Amino acid sequence: MENNNRPVVLIITPSLNASDNISGISSVSQLLIQEIKGYRYIPFIIGKKDAEKRGLSWFFRLTSAFVRIWTVKQVDLVHFNLAFEPKSLLRDIFLFVPVCLKRIPLVLHLHGGRYMNRQPGLFWKPLIGFFLQKAHAIVVLSEKEKSFLQTNYPKINEGKIKVIPNAIVIPEIRMEEKDFHSDLSLVFLGRIIREKGLEKIAGALKELKDQNVSFTFHLCGAGPDKDWFMQMLSPGLHDCIKDVGVVSGAQKQAVLQASHIFLLPSHFGEGLPVALLESMAHFVVPIVSSAGSIPLVVNERNGRRVSSASEIAEAVSELNANRDLLRSLAENAHQTMREAYSIPQFTARFKAVYLTVHKNT
């Protein structure tokens, strides 16, 4: 029998379905609901579906969300997901203010964004400061993000900033199940936008093709720049590209199981990409940039950090020529996930934050 006496958490999130919204926030929200016991979650969906146009239906749905938030009752705590992105900040302030006025205990869960690693303008900084000051607890993804907040927003009480990295369900697979001697399989998994380093990926794939490296590139995801990216890949690369589309569940598992290298040369304000963690857990070697909190996960023992198309191509060529190195990095990538990014640590840390906020407000 369900225990209806559990504390109720209103979780504000873009989506709970990766097919509707390719977002690490959506994945983490779903994980919280599934894995944290002792609380009853009520999802409050806000945001645009990836395939949705900003038309009348989107506008009315957004407007209704601003009305609905005022009618929320009998909630013990609000888990408010937020990225430091202009559109998110402007949209979400209209949900955040009612929560503050209702005096509901509030956990602000930050997920990177362009203003998490660089100074915002005169308008954005006080807006971000308002979010930070009103929250009862602030969850960030790394010590790097905590340090950034402490340096740039010194009025915020250091004690309410908690570091909880994203986590994933570690798949029960063995290294022997992956073929490290077949033609290389590369994968991009996530929202297809230019800021993810798509131009660098296209340049690197062209260099690899010119070097006669045999590979398949799996493009998994959706986004506003997909057509542009496919056009960049079109000259001479058609036979190497597999446009898989949005993947989830068993299909995602199959793609990652078949892949050797994960590409994310992002120049975006990354938080801690769930796609990166998922790929590493599947013995996939990351070749990534140093954006956001990525350097705290990826190092020379478990992957490669790059800054240009040529460096991507060089790293891929190195691993193609040295399959023992590829295998070693893949094993270390999986071990990194198992040791530091598994569910038990994640749920214990969030339960502690919830308990502290609930008791002290």
C-alpha positions in Angstrom: 0.0 0.0 0.0 1.3 3.5 -0.9 2.3 5.7 2.0 0.5 9.0 1.5 2.2 10.5 4.5 5.5 10.9 2.7 6.6 14.6 2.3 5.5 16.0 -1.1 8.1 17.5 -3.4 7.1 19.6 -6.4 9.8 19.1 -9.0 10.0 21.8 -11.7 11.6 20.3 -14.8 11.5 20.7 -18.6 10.3 17.2 -19.1 10.5 13.6 -17.8 10.7 12.1 -21.3 13.9 12.2 -23.3 11.8 11.8 -26.5 10.1 15.2 -25.8 13.1 17.1 -24.5 16.7 16.1 -24.9 17.9 17.5 -21.7 20.2 16.3 -18.9 17.8 18.1 -16.5 14.9 15.8 -17.7 17.1 12.7 -17.2 18.2 13.8 -13.7 14.6 14.7 -12.7 13.4 11.2 -13.8 16.2 9.6 -11.9 15.3 11.5 -8.7 11.7 10.4 -8.9 12.6 6.8 -9.5 15.4 6.4 -7.0 14.7 8.6 -4.0 12.4 6.8 -1.6 10.6 8.4 1.2 9.3 11.3 -0.8 6.3 11.7 -3.1 7.1 13.7 -6.2 4.7 15.9 -8.2 6.2 16.8 -11.6 5.6 20.4 -12.8 6.5 20.4 -16.4 7.7 23.7 -17.9 9.6 24.2 -21.2 9.3 23.6 -24.9 9.4 20.2 -26.5 12.2 19.8 -29.0 9.8 19.3 -31.9 7.5 22.1 -30.8 7.3 25.5 -32.4 6.9 28.7 -30.4 3.3 29.2 -31.6 0.0 29.8 -29.9 -0.3 26.4 -28.3 3.2 26.8 -26.8 2.3 30.3 -25.6 -0.9 29.2 -23.9 0.7 26.2 -22.3 3.4 28.5 -20.9 0.9 31.0 -19.7 -1.2 28.3 -18.0 1.9 27.1 -16.1 2.4 30.6 -14.7 -1.3 30.5 -13.5 -1.1 26.9 -12.2 1.9 27.6 -10.0 -0.2 29.9 -7.9 -2.7 27.1 -7.2 -0.2 24.7 -5.8 -1.2 23.5 -2.4 0.0 21.0 0.3 3.6 20.9 -1.0 6.4 20.3 1.6 9.3 21.3 -0.6 10.0 22.6 -4.1 12.9 21.1 -6.2 13.6 23.9 -8.7 15.8 22.9 -11.7 17.5 25.9 -13.4 20.2 26.5 -16.0 22.0 29.9 -16.1 20.7 30.6 -19.6 18.9 33.8 -20.6 15.7 32.1 -21.8 15.6 29.8 -18.8 16.2 32.7 -16.4 13.5 34.9 -17.9 10.9 32.1 -18.1 11.5 30.6 -14.7 11.5 33.8 -12.7 7.7 33.8 -13.1 7.5 30.4 -11.5 10.2 31.2 -8.9 8.5 34.3 -7.4 5.2 32.6 -6.5 7.1 29.8 -4.8 9.0 32.4 -2.7 5.8 34.3 -1.9 4.2 31.0 -0.8 7.2 30.5 1.6 7.6 26.9 0.5 11.0 25.4 1.3 13.1 25.6 -1.8 16.0 23.6 -3.2 17.6 25.3 -6.3 19.3 22.7 -8.5 21.7 24.4 -10.9 22.6 22.7 -14.3 25.4 24.8 -15.8 24.7 27.4 -18.6 26.7 30.1 -20.1 26.6 32.3 -17.0 28.0 29.5 -14.8 31.5 30.0 -16.1 31.6 33.6 -17.1 30.5 37.0 -15.8 26.8 37.9 -16.7 25.9 41.3 -17.8 24.5 44.1 -15.6 20.9 42.8 -16.1 21.6 39.1 -15.6 23.8 39.2 -12.5 21.1 40.7 -10.1 18.5 38.3 -11.5 20.8 35.3 -10.8 21.6 36.8 -7.4 17.8 36.9 -6.6 17.5 33.2 -7.4 20.5 32.4 -5.2 19.5 34.6 -2.3 15.9 33.3 -2.0 16.8 29.5 -2.2 17.1 27.7 1.1 19.7 25.3 -0.5 21.6 25.5 -3.7 22.8 22.3 -5.4 25.7 22.6 -7.9 27.3 19.9 -9.9 31.0 20.4 -8.9 33.4 22.1 -6.6 34.3 24.3 -9.6 30.8 25.6 -9.8 30.6 26.2 -6.1 33.8 28.2 -6.2 32.4 30.3 -9.1 29.3 31.1 -7.1 31.4 32.0 -4.0 33.6 34.3 -6.0 31.0 36.1 -8.0 28.1 36.1 -5.5 29.9 36.6 -2.1 26.7 37.6 -0.3 25.4 34.0 -0.6 25.8 31.9 2.5 28.5 29.3 1.7 26.8 26.8 3.9 23.7 26.5 1.7 25.7 25.6 -1.4 25.9 21.8 -1.7 27.9 19.8 -4.3 26.0 16.8 -5.8 27.4 15.5 -9.1 24.9 14.0 -11.6 24.6 10.2 -11.4 23.5 7.4 -13.6 22.3 3.8 -13.3 25.5 1.8 -13.9 24.7 -0.8 -16.6 25.4 -4.5 -15.7 27.7 -5.1 -18.7 31.1 -6.7 -18.9 34.0 -5.4 -20.8 34.3 -8.7 -22.7 30.9 -7.9 -24.4 32.5 -5.0 -26.4 34.5 -5.6 -29.5 37.6 -3.3 -29.4 39.0 -4.5 -32.6 36.2 -3.7 -35.1 36.1 -0.5 -37.2 35.8 2.5 -34.9 32.3 3.6 -33.9 32.0 7.2 -32.8 28.9 8.7 -31.2 27.4 12.1 -30.4 24.4 11.9 -28.0 22.4 14.9 -27.0 20.8 18.1 -28.1 22.1 19.0 -31.6 23.1 22.7 -31.3 26.2 24.5 -32.6 27.4 25.2 -29.0 28.1 21.5 -28.6 31.1 21.8 -31.0 29.4 20.4 -34.1 31.6 22.4 -36.4 34.7 20.8 -34.8 33.2 17.3 -35.1 32.5 17.9 -38.8 36.1 19.1 -39.4 37.5 16.2 -37.5 35.5 13.6 -39.4 36.6 15.1 -42.7 40.3 14.8 -41.5 39.8 11.2 -40.5 38.2 10.4 -43.9 41.2 12.0 -45.7 43.5 9.8 -43.6 41.6 6.7 -44.7 40.5 5.9 -41.1 37.5 3.5 -41.2 34.8 4.7 -38.8 31.0 5.0 -38.4 29.6 8.1 -36.7 26.3 7.7 -34.9 24.4 11.0 -34.6 21.9 10.5 -31.7 19.5 13.3 -30.8 17.5 16.2 -32.2 17.8 20.0 -32.1 17.5 23.2 -34.1 20.9 22.9 -35.8 20.5 19.3 -37.0 19.9 20.2 -40.7 22.8 22.6 -40.7 25.1 19.9 -39.2 24.0 17.3 -41.7 24.8 19.7 -44.6 28.3 20.2 -43.1 28.7 16.4 -43.1 27.3 15.8 -46.5 30.4 16.2 -48.8 31.9 12.8 -48.9 30.8 11.5 -45.5 27.4 10.0 -46.2 28.7 6.4 -46.1 30.2 7.0 -42.6 27.1 8.7 -41.0 24.2 7.0 -39.2 21.4 9.4 -38.3 19.9 7.5 -35.4 17.6 10.2 -34.1 16.4 10.4 -30.5 17.3 7.3 -28.6 16.2 6.0 -25.2 15.9 2.7 -23.4 17.1 -0.4 -25.1 18.0 1.5 -28.3 20.3 3.9 -26.5 21.9 0.9 -24.7 22.5 -0.8 -28.1 24.1 2.3 -29.6 26.5 2.8 -26.6 27.3 -0.8 -26.5 28.4 -0.7 -30.2 30.4 2.6 -29.7 34.0 3.1 -28.9 34.4 6.9 -28.7 32.0 9.7 -27.4 32.5 13.1 -28.9 31.6 16.4 -27.1 34.0 19.2 -28.0 31.5 21.7 -26.5 32.2 25.4 -26.1 28.9 25.8 -24.2 28.6 26.3 -20.4 28.2 22.6 -19.7 27.2 21.4 -16.3 27.9 17.7 -16.0 26.5 16.1 -19.1 24.5 13.0 -18.4 25.3 11.7 -21.9 29.0 11.8 -21.0 28.4 9.8 -17.8 26.2 7.3 -19.6 28.7 6.7 -22.4 31.6 6.3 -20.0 29.6 3.7 -18.0 29.3 1.7 -21.2 33.1 1.5 -21.7 33.0 4.4 -24.3 36.1 6.6 -24.3 35.2 10.4 -24.1 37.0 12.9 -26.4 35.7 16.1 -25.1 36.4 19.8 -24.4 37.2 21.3 -21.1 33.9 23.1 -20.8 32.1 23.4 -17.5 32.7 20.6 -15.0 33.9 18.1 -17.7 37.6 18.3 -16.6 36.6 17.1 -13.2 35.5 13.8 -14.8 37.7 13.3 -17.9 41.5 13.0 -17.6 44.3 11.3 -19.4 43.5 8.0 -17.6 40.0 7.7 -19.0 39.8 9.9 -22.1 41.1 12.8 -24.0 40.4 16.6 -23.7 40.7 18.6 -26.9 40.1 22.1 -28.2 40.0 21.8 -32.0 39.0 19.7 -34.9 42.6 18.6 -35.6 43.1 17.6 -31.9 39.9 15.4 -32.2 41.2 13.8 -35.3 44.6 13.2 -33.8 43.1 11.6 -30.6 40.8 9.3 -32.7 43.7 8.3 -34.9 45.8 7.5 -31.9 43.2 5.2 -30.4 42.5 3.6 -33.8 46.1 2.7 -34.1 46.5 1.5 -30.5 43.5 -0.7 -29.5 45.1 -1.7 -26.3 45.1 2.0 -25.2 41.5 2.3 -26.3 40.6 -0.7 -24.2 42.5 0.6 -21.2 40.9 4.0 -21.3 37.4 2.5 -21.7 38.0 0.3 -18.7 39.1 3.3 -16.6 36.1 5.3 -17.9 33.7 2.7 -16.6 35.5 2.4 -13.3 35.3 6.2 -12.8 31.6 6.0 -13.2 31.2 3.1 -10.8 33.3 4.7 -8.1 32.0 8.3 -8.1 28.8 8.6 -10.1 26.5 5.8 -9.0 23.0 6.1 -7.5 23.6 5.4 -3.8 25.8 8.4 -3.3 23.5 10.6 -5.3 20.3 9.7 -3.4 22.0 9.9 0.0 23.2 13.4 -0.7 19.9 14.7 -1.9 18.0 13.1 1.0 20.4 15.0 3.4 19.7 18.3 1.6 15.9 17.7 1.6 16.0 16.8 5.3 18.0 19.9 6.2 15.8 22.3 4.2 12.6 20.8 5.5 13.7 20.9 9.1 15.1 24.4 9.1 12.3 26.3 7.2 
